């Protein structure tokens, strides 16, 4: 994947995350600046999602830790490095923890 393709793919996934938050009805605010998407929860905790262009990864920073996702072209998914957890599954898991209730974020 070229750098341009990577950046377009990440831009698309960040937009999908914003749409998933809107569709979920969860009380999560979000702000996107310079390719960094910050989710803010009612208790002011945050999840930060950003691109790491040199590594062609998406990094997810949560209260539970930091996670690196790589694009799997065969599955057309962003998967946790050395694991099979998909980005939206991880976002659902960690958003639910930080929101204090069940949040379901689905890719469109």
VMD Tcl script that builds the backbone (N, CA, C; Angstrom):
set m [mol new atoms 324]
animate dup $m
set s [atomselect $m all]
$s set {name element resname resid chain x y z} {
  {N N UNK 1 A 0.853 -1.168 0.000}
  {CA C UNK 1 A 0.000 0.000 0.000}
  {C C UNK 1 A 0.901 1.234 0.000}
  {N N UNK 2 A 0.619 2.138 -0.910}
  {CA C UNK 2 A 1.398 3.367 -0.975}
  {C C UNK 2 A 1.007 4.284 0.192}
  {N N UNK 3 A 1.797 5.302 0.425}
  {CA C UNK 3 A 1.485 6.255 1.489}
  {C C UNK 3 A 0.158 6.959 1.211}
  {N N UNK 4 A -0.078 7.302 -0.022}
  {CA C UNK 4 A -1.326 7.958 -0.401}
  {C C UNK 4 A -2.528 7.042 -0.152}
  {N N UNK 5 A -2.403 5.781 -0.539}
  {CA C UNK 5 A -3.483 4.814 -0.294}
  {C C UNK 5 A -3.711 4.618 1.198}
  {N N UNK 6 A -2.623 4.533 1.959}
  {CA C UNK 6 A -2.726 4.397 3.407}
  {C C UNK 6 A -3.486 5.575 4.003}
  {N N UNK 7 A -3.094 6.787 3.638}
  {CA C UNK 7 A -3.752 7.974 4.195}
  {C C UNK 7 A -5.225 8.033 3.826}
  {N N UNK 8 A -5.572 7.660 2.601}
  {CA C UNK 8 A -6.977 7.640 2.201}
  {C C UNK 8 A -7.751 6.583 2.984}
  {N N UNK 9 A -7.139 5.424 3.179}
  {CA C UNK 9 A -7.767 4.343 3.937}
  {C C UNK 9 A -8.028 4.786 5.376}
  {N N UNK 10 A -7.062 5.437 5.991}
  {CA C UNK 10 A -7.226 5.908 7.367}
  {C C UNK 10 A -8.284 7.012 7.427}
  {N N UNK 11 A -8.265 7.943 6.486}
  {CA C UNK 11 A -9.299 8.983 6.458}
  {C C UNK 11 A -10.688 8.349 6.394}
  {N N UNK 12 A -10.830 7.318 5.554}
  {CA C UNK 12 A -12.116 6.631 5.420}
  {C C UNK 12 A -12.527 5.949 6.724}
  {N N UNK 13 A -11.577 5.301 7.399}
  {CA C UNK 13 A -11.892 4.578 8.629}
  {C C UNK 13 A -12.250 5.563 9.739}
  {N N UNK 14 A -11.575 6.706 9.800}
  {CA C UNK 14 A -11.908 7.709 10.822}
  {C C UNK 14 A -13.323 8.240 10.601}
  {N N UNK 15 A -13.705 8.453 9.368}
  {CA C UNK 15 A -15.072 8.883 9.057}
  {C C UNK 15 A -16.070 7.798 9.448}
  {N N UNK 16 A -15.730 6.535 9.188}
  {CA C UNK 16 A -16.614 5.435 9.583}
  {C C UNK 16 A -16.778 5.365 11.098}
  {N N UNK 17 A -15.715 5.641 11.835}
  {CA C UNK 17 A -15.799 5.637 13.300}
  {C C UNK 17 A -16.735 6.752 13.767}
  {N N UNK 18 A -16.586 7.940 13.200}
  {CA C UNK 18 A -17.485 9.049 13.548}
  {C C UNK 18 A -18.936 8.676 13.257}
  {N N UNK 19 A -19.193 8.087 12.087}
  {CA C UNK 19 A -20.546 7.666 11.726}
  {C C UNK 19 A -21.071 6.604 12.694}
  {N N UNK 20 A -20.201 5.657 13.079}
  {CA C UNK 20 A -20.604 4.595 14.005}
  {C C UNK 20 A -20.977 5.163 15.367}
  {N N UNK 21 A -20.248 6.180 15.818}
  {CA C UNK 21 A -20.572 6.827 17.096}
  {C C UNK 21 A -21.930 7.500 16.995}
  {N N UNK 22 A -22.153 8.234 15.905}
  {CA C UNK 22 A -23.448 8.905 15.712}
  {C C UNK 22 A -24.590 7.894 15.698}
  {N N UNK 23 A -24.401 6.782 14.992}
  {CA C UNK 23 A -25.444 5.772 14.871}
  {C C UNK 23 A -25.668 4.995 16.161}
  {N N UNK 24 A -24.659 4.915 17.012}
  {CA C UNK 24 A -24.776 4.133 18.249}
  {C C UNK 24 A -25.676 4.803 19.277}
  {N N UNK 25 A -25.798 6.128 19.197}
  {CA C UNK 25 A -26.566 6.858 20.191}
  {C C UNK 25 A -25.843 7.011 21.524}
  {N N UNK 26 A -24.595 6.566 21.584}
  {CA C UNK 26 A -23.812 6.659 22.820}
  {C C UNK 26 A -23.441 8.109 23.106}
  {N N UNK 27 A -23.258 8.407 24.387}
  {CA C UNK 27 A -22.878 9.744 24.811}
  {C C UNK 27 A -21.357 9.887 24.715}
  {N N UNK 28 A -20.882 9.965 23.479}
  {CA C UNK 28 A -19.449 10.098 23.200}
  {C C UNK 28 A -19.272 11.304 22.283}
  {N N UNK 29 A -18.481 12.260 22.731}
  {CA C UNK 29 A -18.133 13.394 21.881}
  {C C UNK 29 A -16.865 13.022 21.118}
  {N N UNK 30 A -16.710 13.583 19.940}
  {CA C UNK 30 A -15.490 13.322 19.181}
  {C C UNK 30 A -15.042 14.579 18.467}
  {N N UNK 31 A -13.737 14.612 18.227}
  {CA C UNK 31 A -13.117 15.742 17.548}
  {C C UNK 31 A -11.989 15.204 16.686}
  {N N UNK 32 A -11.943 15.642 15.450}
  {CA C UNK 32 A -10.911 15.181 14.532}
  {C C UNK 32 A -10.078 16.385 14.099}
  {N N UNK 33 A -8.778 16.309 14.386}
  {CA C UNK 33 A -7.860 17.379 14.015}
  {C C UNK 33 A -6.580 16.750 13.484}
  {N N UNK 34 A -6.220 17.099 12.261}
  {CA C UNK 34 A -4.954 16.654 11.689}
  {C C UNK 34 A -4.778 15.146 11.650}
  {N N UNK 35 A -5.843 14.412 11.394}
  {CA C UNK 35 A -5.736 12.963 11.306}
  {C C UNK 35 A -5.748 12.255 12.642}
  {N N UNK 36 A -6.045 12.984 13.713}
  {CA C UNK 36 A -6.158 12.394 15.042}
  {C C UNK 36 A -7.608 12.539 15.481}
  {N N UNK 37 A -8.235 11.405 15.814}
  {CA C UNK 37 A -9.619 11.406 16.269}
  {C C UNK 37 A -9.626 11.149 17.768}
  {N N UNK 38 A -10.195 12.088 18.522}
  {CA C UNK 38 A -10.265 11.969 19.970}
  {C C UNK 38 A -11.718 11.763 20.379}
  {N N UNK 39 A -11.967 10.661 21.091}
  {CA C UNK 39 A -13.287 10.374 21.642}
  {C C UNK 39 A -13.255 10.776 23.108}
  {N N UNK 40 A -14.254 11.530 23.538}
  {CA C UNK 40 A -14.318 11.977 24.921}
  {C C UNK 40 A -15.604 11.447 25.540}
  {N N UNK 41 A -15.467 10.826 26.694}
  {CA C UNK 41 A -16.584 10.197 27.381}
  {C C UNK 41 A -17.099 11.091 28.500}
  {N N UNK 42 A -18.247 10.733 29.035}
  {CA C UNK 42 A -18.918 11.553 30.041}
  {C C UNK 42 A -18.015 11.852 31.244}
  {N N UNK 43 A -17.144 10.907 31.613}
  {CA C UNK 43 A -16.246 11.111 32.757}
  {C C UNK 43 A -14.955 11.832 32.368}
  {N N UNK 44 A -14.912 12.390 31.162}
  {CA C UNK 44 A -13.757 13.096 30.595}
  {C C UNK 44 A -12.586 12.191 30.239}
  {N N UNK 45 A -12.761 10.865 30.308}
  {CA C UNK 45 A -11.707 9.987 29.809}
  {C C UNK 45 A -11.729 10.051 28.284}
  {N N UNK 46 A -10.629 9.645 27.678}
  {CA C UNK 46 A -10.491 9.778 26.230}
  {C C UNK 46 A -9.967 8.493 25.604}
  {N N UNK 47 A -10.327 8.300 24.362}
  {CA C UNK 47 A -9.692 7.324 23.480}
  {C C UNK 47 A -9.163 8.134 22.307}
  {N N UNK 48 A -7.902 7.914 21.978}
  {CA C UNK 48 A -7.279 8.660 20.887}
  {C C UNK 48 A -6.895 7.676 19.784}
  {N N UNK 49 A -7.303 8.011 18.578}
  {CA C UNK 49 A -7.031 7.174 17.412}
  {C C UNK 49 A -6.217 8.011 16.441}
  {N N UNK 50 A -5.024 7.515 16.087}
  {CA C UNK 50 A -4.220 8.284 15.144}
  {C C UNK 50 A -3.445 7.382 14.205}
  {N N UNK 51 A -3.027 7.970 13.122}
  {CA C UNK 51 A -2.280 7.237 12.100}
  {C C UNK 51 A -0.792 7.331 12.396}
  {N N UNK 52 A -0.106 6.269 12.083}
  {CA C UNK 52 A 1.352 6.239 12.137}
  {C C UNK 52 A 1.818 5.911 10.724}
  {N N UNK 53 A 1.958 6.958 9.926}
  {CA C UNK 53 A 2.231 6.788 8.499}
  {C C UNK 53 A 3.505 5.996 8.221}
  {N N UNK 54 A 4.633 6.267 8.889}
  {CA C UNK 54 A 5.849 5.502 8.555}
  {C C UNK 54 A 5.678 3.992 8.770}
  {N N UNK 55 A 4.860 3.611 9.764}
  {CA C UNK 55 A 4.648 2.193 10.069}
  {C C UNK 55 A 3.411 1.628 9.372}
  {N N UNK 56 A 2.631 2.518 8.750}
  {CA C UNK 56 A 1.358 2.153 8.115}
  {C C UNK 56 A 0.449 1.437 9.121}
  {N N UNK 57 A 0.296 2.070 10.278}
  {CA C UNK 57 A -0.530 1.533 11.343}
  {C C UNK 57 A -1.504 2.591 11.842}
  {N N UNK 58 A -2.553 2.114 12.501}
  {CA C UNK 58 A -3.448 2.967 13.276}
  {C C UNK 58 A -3.181 2.637 14.729}
  {N N UNK 59 A -2.960 3.667 15.529}
  {CA C UNK 59 A -2.720 3.473 16.951}
  {C C UNK 59 A -3.947 3.906 17.725}
  {N N UNK 60 A -4.295 3.104 18.709}
  {CA C UNK 60 A -5.443 3.339 19.567}
  {C C UNK 60 A -4.932 3.463 20.992}
  {N N UNK 61 A -5.148 4.611 21.615}
  {CA C UNK 61 A -4.738 4.826 23.002}
  {C C UNK 61 A -5.993 4.894 23.860}
  {N N UNK 62 A -6.078 3.998 24.852}
  {CA C UNK 62 A -7.230 3.937 25.743}
  {C C UNK 62 A -6.740 3.973 27.182}
  {N N UNK 63 A -7.674 4.055 28.107}
  {CA C UNK 63 A -7.313 3.988 29.515}
  {C C UNK 63 A -6.677 2.640 29.843}
  {N N UNK 64 A -7.016 1.614 29.069}
  {CA C UNK 64 A -6.500 0.255 29.295}
  {C C UNK 64 A -5.131 0.019 28.670}
  {N N UNK 65 A -4.677 0.917 27.803}
  {CA C UNK 65 A -3.378 0.748 27.174}
  {C C UNK 65 A -3.366 1.214 25.733}
  {N N UNK 66 A -2.266 0.955 25.065}
  {CA C UNK 66 A -2.105 1.352 23.672}
  {C C UNK 66 A -2.083 0.129 22.772}
  {N N UNK 67 A -2.667 0.269 21.591}
  {CA C UNK 67 A -2.812 -0.852 20.674}
  {C C UNK 67 A -2.479 -0.394 19.250}
  {N N UNK 68 A -1.827 -1.272 18.503}
  {CA C UNK 68 A -1.406 -0.957 17.137}
  {C C UNK 68 A -2.143 -1.880 16.175}
  {N N UNK 69 A -2.763 -1.285 15.158}
  {CA C UNK 69 A -3.528 -2.030 14.167}
  {C C UNK 69 A -2.867 -1.900 12.803}
  {N N UNK 70 A -2.835 -3.029 12.095}
  {CA C UNK 70 A -2.272 -3.068 10.750}
  {C C UNK 70 A -3.360 -3.483 9.777}
  {N N UNK 71 A -3.281 -2.961 8.568}
  {CA C UNK 71 A -4.283 -3.283 7.563}
  {C C UNK 71 A -4.010 -4.657 6.973}
  {N N UNK 72 A -5.038 -5.508 6.962}
  {CA C UNK 72 A -4.965 -6.823 6.346}
  {C C UNK 72 A -5.765 -6.757 5.055}
  {N N UNK 73 A -5.075 -6.704 3.922}
  {CA C UNK 73 A -5.738 -6.545 2.630}
  {C C UNK 73 A -6.612 -7.750 2.288}
  {N N UNK 74 A -6.188 -8.958 2.687}
  {CA C UNK 74 A -6.983 -10.155 2.400}
  {C C UNK 74 A -8.346 -10.103 3.074}
  {N N UNK 75 A -8.386 -9.563 4.292}
  {CA C UNK 75 A -9.639 -9.479 5.050}
  {C C UNK 75 A -10.300 -8.113 4.925}
  {N N UNK 76 A -9.579 -7.163 4.320}
  {CA C UNK 76 A -10.062 -5.791 4.193}
  {C C UNK 76 A -10.451 -5.224 5.560}
  {N N UNK 77 A -9.568 -5.446 6.551}
  {CA C UNK 77 A -9.817 -5.006 7.923}
  {C C UNK 77 A -8.522 -4.514 8.564}
  {N N UNK 78 A -8.703 -3.659 9.555}
  {CA C UNK 78 A -7.594 -3.247 10.408}
  {C C UNK 78 A -7.587 -4.201 11.593}
  {N N UNK 79 A -6.485 -4.944 11.755}
  {CA C UNK 79 A -6.392 -5.958 12.796}
  {C C UNK 79 A -5.284 -5.612 13.776}
  {N N UNK 80 A -5.538 -5.971 15.041}
  {CA C UNK 80 A -4.553 -5.754 16.090}
  {C C UNK 80 A -3.270 -6.488 15.728}
  {N N UNK 81 A -2.171 -5.786 15.863}
  {CA C UNK 81 A -0.860 -6.348 15.556}
  {C C UNK 81 A -0.676 -7.667 16.317}
  {N N UNK 82 A -0.306 -8.735 15.608}
  {CA C UNK 82 A -0.073 -10.061 16.196}
  {C C UNK 82 A -1.320 -10.652 16.855}
  {N N UNK 83 A -2.487 -10.288 16.380}
  {CA C UNK 83 A -3.741 -10.778 16.951}
  {C C UNK 83 A -4.773 -10.778 15.835}
  {N N UNK 84 A -5.975 -11.157 16.169}
  {CA C UNK 84 A -7.019 -11.142 15.152}
  {C C UNK 84 A -8.147 -10.176 15.498}
  {N N UNK 85 A -7.991 -9.389 16.582}
  {CA C UNK 85 A -9.064 -8.464 16.949}
  {C C UNK 85 A -9.131 -7.322 15.946}
  {N N UNK 86 A -10.331 -7.075 15.462}
  {CA C UNK 86 A -10.589 -6.045 14.467}
  {C C UNK 86 A -10.760 -4.696 15.166}
  {N N UNK 87 A -10.429 -3.627 14.482}
  {CA C UNK 87 A -10.452 -2.282 15.054}
  {C C UNK 87 A -11.805 -1.923 15.673}
  {N N UNK 88 A -12.902 -2.157 14.963}
  {CA C UNK 88 A -14.207 -1.788 15.499}
  {C C UNK 88 A -14.590 -2.641 16.709}
  {N N UNK 89 A -14.150 -3.905 16.736}
  {CA C UNK 89 A -14.388 -4.740 17.920}
  {C C UNK 89 A -13.646 -4.166 19.124}
  {N N UNK 90 A -12.412 -3.738 18.916}
  {CA C UNK 90 A -11.629 -3.136 19.996}
  {C C UNK 90 A -12.265 -1.820 20.447}
  {N N UNK 91 A -12.698 -1.002 19.493}
  {CA C UNK 91 A -13.341 0.265 19.855}
  {C C UNK 91 A -14.617 0.032 20.656}
  {N N UNK 92 A -15.391 -0.978 20.269}
  {CA C UNK 92 A -16.601 -1.326 21.021}
  {C C UNK 92 A -16.237 -1.728 22.443}
  {N N UNK 93 A -15.247 -2.584 22.561}
  {CA C UNK 93 A -14.817 -3.073 23.876}
  {C C UNK 93 A -14.353 -1.929 24.774}
  {N N UNK 94 A -13.430 -1.125 24.298}
  {CA C UNK 94 A -12.850 -0.082 25.137}
  {C C UNK 94 A -13.794 1.104 25.339}
  {N N UNK 95 A -14.633 1.385 24.360}
  {CA C UNK 95 A -15.637 2.444 24.540}
  {C C UNK 95 A -16.661 2.032 25.600}
  {N N UNK 96 A -17.044 0.763 25.610}
  {CA C UNK 96 A -17.985 0.271 26.617}
  {C C UNK 96 A -17.399 0.404 28.016}
  {N N UNK 97 A -16.122 0.064 28.160}
  {CA C UNK 97 A -15.448 0.184 29.456}
  {C C UNK 97 A -15.426 1.640 29.900}
  {N N UNK 98 A -15.028 2.529 29.012}
  {CA C UNK 98 A -14.883 3.934 29.393}
  {C C UNK 98 A -16.218 4.646 29.537}
  {N N UNK 99 A -17.239 4.186 28.814}
  {CA C UNK 99 A -18.565 4.799 28.935}
  {C C UNK 99 A -19.304 4.266 30.169}
  {N N UNK 100 A -18.877 3.110 30.668}
  {CA C UNK 100 A -19.541 2.530 31.827}
  {C C UNK 100 A -20.832 1.812 31.466}
  {N N UNK 101 A -21.076 1.619 30.185}
  {CA C UNK 101 A -22.230 0.847 29.725}
  {C C UNK 101 A -21.938 0.322 28.326}
  {N N UNK 102 A -22.814 -0.528 27.853}
  {CA C UNK 102 A -22.601 -1.177 26.570}
  {C C UNK 102 A -22.688 -0.174 25.408}
  {N N UNK 103 A -21.641 -0.138 24.612}
  {CA C UNK 103 A -21.586 0.687 23.409}
  {C C UNK 103 A -21.254 -0.256 22.261}
  {N N UNK 104 A -21.990 -0.146 21.166}
  {CA C UNK 104 A -21.685 -0.980 20.017}
  {C C UNK 104 A -21.366 -0.094 18.816}
  {N N UNK 105 A -20.127 -0.218 18.357}
  {CA C UNK 105 A -19.680 0.560 17.197}
  {C C UNK 105 A -19.462 -0.408 16.048}
  {N N UNK 106 A -20.177 -0.186 14.961}
  {CA C UNK 106 A -20.104 -1.082 13.802}
  {C C UNK 106 A -19.577 -0.325 12.587}
  {N N UNK 107 A -18.754 -1.022 11.818}
  {CA C UNK 107 A -18.268 -0.464 10.554}
  {C C UNK 107 A -19.416 -0.479 9.554}
  {N N UNK 108 A -19.431 0.508 8.669}
  {CA C UNK 108 A -20.485 0.507 7.653}
  {C C UNK 108 A -19.975 -0.003 6.346}
}
mol reanalyze $m
mol bondsrecalc $m
mol representation Tube
mol addrep $m
